[in-house]
Amino acid sequence: MKKEFKVIADLLPNDVRVLDVGCGDGSLMNLLIKEKNIRVRGLELVEENVKKCIYKGLSVIEGNAETELHQFPSQSFDFVILSQTLQAFYNPEKVLKDLLRIGKSVIISIPNFGYWKVRTSLLFFGKMPITKNLPNNWYNTPNLHMCTIKDMYDFCLSKNIKINKIIGINENKISKIYRSNLEIKNLFSKIGIFQLS
């Protein structure tokens, strides 16, 4: 199980309604159902992943979050989760606005382009980095927007989005991120997880 999924599960109370946007093969959905008795529904773009979810007995619909989130009523879920997908949308600001409308609270995880190995790869080798969390070359990456934890923090402040919690993940270490330690955690976290409302 991905450490990121465990952290996300720990942020959620039991017995809530969750929409997992970009749910992939349903791994996180499965975890939430089994460990937290959560009523979870998925939205997934890739048909093959939708089939995998259906095979597992998960409630999922095939659709593009960029264009189809409008179909969900306001405040229809307690939480909406978007795991490492925000940076792949053409208009992440619009998607985030929709997520905040649909859910009472939103949990977003992002690959941190401010991580020290990403920075040094660019600085010393002059090339876009390839890491475990960023496995693609520059020409075939789904990432359209390179975002750091600090970028996301600043974005939320500028848009008056309430940040309830930020967690950084580096290997098996997780740590809370505050304004006071933002610089150092932005440097040493591979993934940032934001709980917003």
URTAGI-V852442 format. One line per field, one symbol per residue. psi: psi as a letter, one per 30 degrees, with the letter a starting at -180 (. if undefined). burial: b if it has 24 or more other C-alpha atoms within 12 Angstrom, else e. Layout:
# URTAGI-V852442
psi: ???
burial: ???
This chain:
# URTAGI-V852442
psi: kkeeeeeeeffkllhlkkkjkhfbggeeeeeeeefghkjkklkkejeeeeeeeeefgkjkkkljfefgfffklkhflekkkjjhfeffleifeeeeeeefeekflkkkkkkjfgkeeeeeeeeefglkljlefifllefgkfjfjjkleeeeeeeeefghkkjekkkkkjbgkkkkklefgeeeeeegkekkkkjl.
burial: eebbbebbbebbeeebbbbbbbbbbbbbbbbbbeebebbbbbbbbeeebbebbbeeebbbbbbbbbeebeebeeebbbbbbbbbbbbbbeebeebbbbbbbbbbbbbbbbbbbbbbbbbeeeeeeeebbeeebbeeeeeeeebebbbbbbebbeebeeeebebebbbbbbeeebbbbeeeebeebbbbbbbbbbbbb
